[in-house]
Amino acid sequence: MTGYRVRDVMTKQVIYLPTETTLDEAARVMREADIGDVVATEGATLVGMLTDRDIVVRAVAERSDPARTTIDAIITREVVMIDQNCTVVEAAALMRERGVRRVLVCDNDRKLVGIVSLGDLATRFDPQSALGQISERTPTT
């Protein structure tokens, strides 16, 4: 695990959705792209992150109408970022310290270049763990 950089394990596919996107549309985008998160934007500005768990816990469990509720209502605005040249050990420590499962990855110019998740780390460095095996499987529909 030592010696590996975040850029070696991050997911490079980042999907951006405007904050006025409805939750049902965001969920469809996540399903079609086989991802669990999207980056929320207002114009060209990154304003937060939305996860599949956010949709369930902050909207469905609260009985919000997914066809009328926008992602702006439930996004996490305080995003955690890490430089792509940091080590995966530093990424894991940051996730633990901040209590998050995903971290946005930036380059030297603070431009978003990917996302690294706990699942990415488990799949790469502990594939026999329960999380590693679950993260590697294709979801059933």
C-alpha positions in Angstrom: 0.0 0.0 0.0 2.9 2.3 0.7 4.2 3.9 -2.5 0.9 4.0 -4.2 -0.6 7.4 -5.0 -4.2 8.5 -5.0 -4.0 8.9 -8.8 -3.2 5.2 -9.1 -6.5 4.1 -7.5 -9.0 6.9 -8.1 -12.0 6.8 -10.3 -11.4 9.2 -13.1 -15.0 9.3 -14.3 -16.6 12.3 -12.6 -20.1 13.2 -13.4 -21.3 16.7 -12.8 -25.0 17.6 -12.3 -26.5 21.1 -11.8 -28.1 21.7 -8.4 -31.5 22.0 -10.0 -31.4 18.3 -11.1 -34.2 16.3 -9.4 -33.3 13.3 -7.2 -35.0 10.8 -9.5 -32.9 12.1 -12.5 -29.7 12.0 -10.3 -30.5 8.4 -9.3 -31.0 7.4 -13.0 -27.6 9.0 -13.9 -25.9 7.1 -11.1 -27.5 3.8 -12.1 -26.6 4.2 -15.8 -23.0 5.1 -15.0 -22.8 2.5 -12.3 -21.5 5.0 -9.7 -22.6 6.0 -6.2 -21.8 9.7 -6.4 -22.0 12.9 -8.5 -20.6 16.3 -8.1 -23.1 19.2 -7.8 -22.5 22.4 -9.6 -23.9 25.9 -9.9 -22.8 27.1 -13.3 -19.1 26.2 -13.5 -18.7 26.2 -9.7 -18.5 23.0 -7.7 -20.8 23.4 -4.7 -21.1 19.9 -3.2 -21.4 16.2 -3.6 -24.4 13.9 -3.7 -24.2 10.1 -2.9 -26.7 7.4 -3.3 -26.8 7.2 0.5 -27.7 10.9 0.7 -30.7 10.2 -1.5 -31.9 7.4 0.7 -31.1 8.9 4.1 -31.9 12.6 3.5 -34.7 12.3 1.0 -36.4 8.9 0.7 -36.4 8.3 4.5 -37.9 11.8 4.9 -40.6 11.0 2.3 -39.4 13.8 0.0 -40.8 13.5 -3.5 -37.8 12.5 -5.7 -39.5 13.9 -8.8 -39.8 17.4 -7.2 -36.9 17.6 -4.8 -33.6 18.9 -6.3 -30.2 17.7 -5.4 -29.5 21.2 -4.0 -31.8 20.3 -1.0 -29.6 17.4 0.2 -26.1 17.7 -1.1 -23.1 17.7 1.2 -21.6 21.2 0.7 -18.5 20.6 2.8 -16.5 18.4 0.5 -13.2 16.8 1.4 -10.4 17.0 -1.2 -7.0 15.5 -1.5 -4.1 16.0 -4.0 -3.7 13.2 -6.6 0.0 12.9 -5.6 -0.8 12.1 -1.9 -0.3 8.5 -0.9 -3.2 6.1 -0.5 -2.3 5.8 3.2 -2.8 9.6 3.5 -6.2 9.2 1.7 -7.3 6.5 4.1 -6.2 8.5 7.1 -8.1 11.6 5.8 -11.3 9.5 5.3 -11.0 8.1 8.8 -10.3 11.6 10.3 -13.2 13.2 8.5 -15.6 10.3 8.7 -16.2 10.1 4.9 -16.3 7.3 2.4 -15.3 9.4 -0.6 -12.8 12.1 -1.2 -12.6 14.4 -4.3 -9.2 14.3 -5.9 -7.5 17.4 -7.4 -4.4 18.2 -9.3 -1.7 20.8 -8.4 -4.0 23.6 -9.7 -6.9 22.4 -7.5 -8.8 21.2 -10.6 -11.0 18.1 -9.9 -9.5 15.1 -11.6 -11.3 12.2 -9.9 -12.8 10.6 -6.8 -11.3 8.0 -4.5 -13.6 5.9 -2.3 -13.2 3.5 0.5 -14.3 0.8 -2.0 -11.5 1.8 -4.4 -9.0 1.3 -1.7 -10.5 -2.0 -0.5 -10.7 -3.4 -4.0 -7.1 -2.6 -4.7 -5.4 -3.3 -1.4 -7.7 -5.7 0.5 -9.7 -7.6 -2.3 -10.5 -10.5 0.0 -12.2 -8.3 2.6 -15.9 -8.1 2.6 -15.8 -4.5 1.4 -13.3 -5.4 -1.3 -15.5 -8.2 -2.6 -18.7 -6.2 -2.4 -17.1 -3.2 -4.2 -15.7 -5.3 -7.0 -19.0 -7.0 -7.8 -21.4 -5.7 -10.4 -24.6 -4.6 -8.7 -27.7 -6.7 -9.4 -30.7 -4.9 -10.8 
